[in-house]
Amino acid sequence: MVAAALTLAPAAQMTSAALPRGIWCGTGYLYCSAPACQLEYGPYCDANRRPDGPDTEYWPRPHVGDVPYGKAIFHCKKPGTIALTFDDGPWKYTEELLDVLEEYGVKATFFLTGRNLGKGAINDPATDWPRLIHRMKADGHQIASHTWSHQRLPKLSKTLLRQQMIYNEIAIADILGFFPTYMRPPYSASNEDVDKWLADLGYHVTYFDLDTEGYLHDSEDEIEISKSIVDKAFDDKDSEVSQYLHIEHDTVYETVSTLVGYTIDALYHTGFTPVTVGECLNDPEENWYRWPDEAREERKRSVVELGQGPSFVGPTKQSRPAFNQTSSGFEKFHYRRNLPRHIFSKIRSTHPKSHTFVNRSHVTAQPSLHLRAPVFNGSLSHHLPPTNDGRCGPVFRNATCSNQKTEKCCSKFGWCGSTEGHCFAGCQEMFGHCGQDT
């Protein structure tokens, strides 16, 4: 399942990627996939790749409605409801989960992660993810964001946090034509700065008050522990005055195959109604998403359009590829009950380190100094080809960094960036900007 490492080297010589808390360079799935890959040690972590699609950074982001922006939301407001939510997908088991929800007539909320666990970008037409996301929306579920690659947000700079959110927006909008206003921080990790930055981007920061812990008990025997959590949550609970905001993961097989149905049976038995997060907060559906302009009513698509529109380019359910290994290091997906155990639990507790360098098409690892303002412009750089991979200088096609938004300095090692290491000693003035702040 894992591509063999082509080269191994001590940590001191690392220039590409690494296993979580590991000390070896390598290639392939376990070395280069988010969130385990250590972004600051090279550009080849898959989280560094910008998804295809128009930029969403300057889409209108008005704060509308009564649900707060940039403030932690732990509880539903509407008595008698439970908002069922699922993080980290789409994944191999998401189709089965959608079938279960459809069978029960239940609407849920999916917090989508754009590129994690080696699955590729969610808007990649070579995968089944676009079709599944279309189905989510067509089935009446709410679409929300769980960031691009499941990084621990308090460890990120503002620039990189914005990239985590905007890359996921780009991918989702490329599929549906809009992106969500609701998000959930990976690992439930946030702080005052993160909340402020998310508010600036126009996001509702969503947590939970019912965790049934399926991700900790992913076996036929251990899932009974999660069932007992469900039993306790609904035991003698008065649906007239109580409500829940739930969390689970569609990356976990026993959760999908066993726990979800058990939970739905329990909540119905005690008089609760499963709903989306927006509904449990009394937030009108038109507030759940953003479009490229202010004409939100004109931009909204019908269920039929979302399911059959021209942007739908994924394979059909009947033509989906079988489950097999590919040369890119991740698997094609056709779920079946005897799939290998998911690897979510192996890397779910990694601690990605922060870094500050951001390229429009890639993120390139550099020392963790704060971004600096634009500096003196190289006199010839505007005549040179712009970088498309974060590399610059005579060794890299004479590419210039001048096209970058903030990372305009070309370091002596041929990387675009904006730290002191890029813009001062050894900075290549012909291929970008160098010198003191202006």
N, C-alpha and C positions, 0 to 999 in steps of 0.2 A: 504493500500500500504506500510505502514511503520511497521516494526516489533516493538512490544511493548518493551519499556525499561524494563529490568529486575531489574535494580537497579538504584536508583537516589542518588546522593551525591553532597554536595557542591563542588565548584571548588577547594578549598584547599585540598580536598581528592582525586582529579582526578588521576587515574592511567591507564585509557584506552583511550577513545576517547570522542569527544564532538561535538556538533553542532557548526556551524560557529559563532564565537563570543559568544557562549553560555556558560553556567556555569554548565551543568549537564553531568554526565556520562550516557552511555546507550549502547544499542546494536541495530543492524539492519541498514537499509538502510540510513536514514538521519543522523545517528550518525557516521557511519563507512565508508561512501563512499567518494571518492575524487571528487572534491578538498576541500570539506567542512570539512572533518575530520581533527582535529588538530594533526598532525603527532607527535609532540614532547611530547604528553601526553600518549603514549602507542603504542604497536606494532600491534594493531589490525585494524588500518586504512588499507583499502584495498590497498592503494598506497604502503604500505610497503612490499607487496608480490612480490617476483621475479617471472616473468613469466617462464614457461617451455621453454626449448630450449637451444642450445649451446651458450656459452659466445661469444660475439662479440668484447669484449674490445680490443683485439689485432689483429683484422682484419686490413689489410692495409688501410691507410687513406691518400693517396697522394692528393695534391692540383693540379688539372688539369683544363685546360680551362681558359677562360677569366673572368668568373664570380667570384667576390671576395669572400673569405671565412672570416667569422667572422666580416663582415661589413654590416651595414643596407642596405637593398635593398627595395626601396619604389616604383620604377617605372620600367615599361617595357622599352625595347630598340627598339623594332620593331614597327614602325608606322603602324596604322591601326589594331592593335591587342588589345584584352582585355583578360587577363588571369583570368578566372573565378576560384575562389578558395573557398573551403568549410572546415571549422574547426570543431573539436570536435568529429567527428564521428569515426567509424560507429555508427549508432543509428537507432531507429525504422523507421525513415523516409528515410534512405539512399537508400533503394531499390527503393522507388518511385522516388527519385531524379535521380538515375541511369536510370530509365525508361524515365524520362523527357529528360535527356541529350541524350539518345539513339534516342529518337523520333526526336530530332532536329539535330542529327548528330554532337553533340558538345563534344569536349574533354576538361576536366577540371583538376584541381589539388586538391587532397584530403589531408589535413593535419590531420593525424590520431592521436588520443589520445588513449593510450593503455588501460587505466583503469580509467574511470571517470563516474560519474552519476550513480553508482551502476550497471554498465552493465557487470561486470566481465572482465577478460583479453581478449583482442581481438583475441588471438590465442587459446582460450579455445575451444576444439572441441565439447563441449556440447552446444555451442552457434552458432548462424548463422553468426557470424562476419568473420570467415575464408572464408566462401563462398562469402560473399559480397566483401571482399578485393580481392579475386581472380577475381571476376567479374570486379571490378574497373580496374585492370591491363589488363584483357582480353579485356575490352571495349576500351582500349587505353588511359586511364586517367593516370596522373602522381601521384605517391604515395610519400607523404612527411610526416615529423614528426611534431607533435604538443606536444611532450613530453609524458612521461608515464602517468602522472596523473594531468596535468594542474596546476602545482604549479607556484607561482610568482617567477621567476628565480633570480632576484636580492636579494631576501631574503634567498637564499640557499647558503650553503658552496660549495666550488668547488667539494668536494666529492659527496655531494648529487645531485648537478647539473649533474655531470657525470652519476650518477645512473639514473636520470630522462631521460637522453638521451639513455643510454645503455640498460636499461630495455625495452624501446620502440623498439630499434634496435633488441633485442633478439626476441621479440614477432613478429615483422614484418618479420624478417629473418626466423623464424620458419614456417611462412606461405608461403613466396615467395622464400626463398633462398637467399635473399639480403635485404639490408636496404637502405634508401634514404640519399642523401647528402643535401637535402633542408629541412629546418625547419622553423617554425614560433613560436616565444616566446608567451606563454599564456599572455593574457591581453596586448599584445604588450609591455611588460615590459622587459627592458634589461639595462645594463650599461657597462662600459669599461671592467670590469672583466668578466662579462658574455660573452661579444663578444669575448674576448681573449680565454676563455675556450672553446667556441663553435668552434672557429677557430682551436684550438688544436685537436678537435674531427673531424675536416673536414666538417663543416657545413656552408652552405649559409644561412644567417639570413634574412628571407623574411617577409616584412611587406605589405603595400598596400597603394594606393592613391585613392581608391573608396570604401567607406563603405556605403552600402545601408541600414544598420541598421534594418534588419528584426528581429533580436533578441530583439529589443526594441518595436516592433510593431506586436506582435504575436496574432492578432485577425483579423477577416474579415473586421472590420472597420478601425483599426489602420494600417493595411498593406498598406492602401492608402497613408500613409505618406512616406513609403519606395518607393512606386511607383513614388511619386513626386520627390524623390531624383534621381531616375533613369531618369525621364524626364529631370530634370535640368542638369544631367551629360552629356546627349547626345544632348541637345538642341543646335543647330547650331555648333556642334563639327565637326571639319574637320578630317575625318579618314585618310587623306593623311599625316598628320603631328602629329596626336595625338595617344595616347595609354593609357590604364588603367591596373592597377593591383588591382583586385577586392577582396573583402572579404565577405563571408556569412557563414552560419552554417547549416549543415544538421541535427542538433538537434532541429530545429525550424520548426514547422509544416507549418505555413502560408508561410514561405520562400520557402519551398519545393513545396507546392501545388499551390501557386499563384505567388510569386515574381520571381522565377527563369525563368519561361516561359515568364513573362512580360519583364524581363531584356534581355533575348535572342532575343525576338521580336524587342525590341528597338535598340539593337546593330546592328542587321542585317539591320534594316530599315535605319540606318545612315551609313552603309557601313563598319562596323567593323567586324573583324573575331575573334571568340572565340578560344583561344589556351591554352595550358598548360603554367605554369610559365617558365619551361625550354625553351620552344619554343619562348616565348616572349622576353627572354633574349639572344636568339641566342646561346643557350648552347646545344650541341649535346646530344642526349638521353643517350649515353653510360656514360655520366658524371653525370647522375642523381642518380646513385645507386652504392653501394659497395658490393663486393663479398668476400668470405673468403680468396682468394689469388689474385695474380696479373694477373692471366689469365682471365681477364674480358670478353673477347670475347667468351672464351670457357664456361664460367659460365652462360652466358645469356641464358634465356629460351624463347622459342617461346610462342606466345599467346596461342596456343593449349596446350602446356605443362603446362603453368600457370593455365589454366582452368581445366585440367584433370589430373595433375601430382599426384604422390603418396602422396605428403604432404597434399593434399586436403582431409580433414577429416570431414568437417562440413556437416550438414544435407542438403539435396537437397531442392530446393524451394518448391516442392510439399509436402515434409515431415516436413517442419518447424513446431515447436510446436506453439500452440495457445498462445495468449497473456494472461498470468496469473501470479499470485504471486507464488514465490518459497520459499522454506525454507531458502535459502541463502540470501534472502532480496532483490534480484533484479528480474526483470521480464524476462520471455521468450518473444520472439518478433514475432509478426505477424501483420504488420501494417494494419490499416484500418482507414477510414476517421473520425471515431468518437472516436479515442483514447483520453484518459485523457490528459489534457494540459501538455506540457513538463515542467520539473522542472528546466530547465537550468537557467531561469531568477532568480530563487530563490537563487542560490548560485554562480552565475557568477561573482559577485563582492567581493567574500570572499578574505581575505588577509592571506593566509597560513603563519605561522611563520617559520623562519629558524631553522635548527638544523644541527648537524654535524655528528651524529653517523650513520654509514652505515654498515650493515651486508650483506654478500653475498646473503643470501636468504630472509632476512627481514631487515627492518630499525627499530631500537629500540630507543625509546625516551630517551634522556639524557640531562643534562644541556648543554647549548650552549657554551662550551669552544672549543677552536681550537684543531684539531687533533694533537697528539703528535707522535714522532717517536717511533719505536719499543723499548721496554724496557726489563729489565732483565727477562730471561725465567724461568718459574717455572720448578723445577727439575723433577716432575713426570707427568706433564701435557701431555707429548707426549704418555703416556700409557693409557690415558683416552679417552672415546668416544668423538668425536668432536661435538660441538653444531650444531644443524640444525634449531634453532629458535631464536638464540640470548640469550638464557638463559644458565646459567652455575652454577657449584657448587654442593654440596651434595644434595640439595633439588631438583635439576633438573637433575637427572640421572647421577650425577657426570660428567656432560659434561664440556669439556674444550673449551676455546676460542682460543687456539693456532692455530687452522686451519684458523682463520680469517685473512684477508689481512692486516688490520691495527688495528682492534678493538680487541686486544689480551688480555686485562686486564679483570679479572672477579671481579666485584664490590662486596661489602659486601651484596648487595641486590640481587645478582645473575644475573646481566646483563653484557654481553660483551660490552666493550667500550675502549676508549683511552683518556678520559679526566682525570683531576686530581682526580675527584670523583671516577673513576674506578681504577686508577693505584696506588693510595697512601693509604690514611687512609681506613682500612678495606679491602683492596684488598686481594683476596683469591689466594695466590701464587701457591697452588697446582693445580689450575684450569685455569692457564694462565700465563701472564707476570705481574710483578709488579716492581715498583721502579723508579729510575731516568732514564732520556733519555740516550741512548747510541749513 
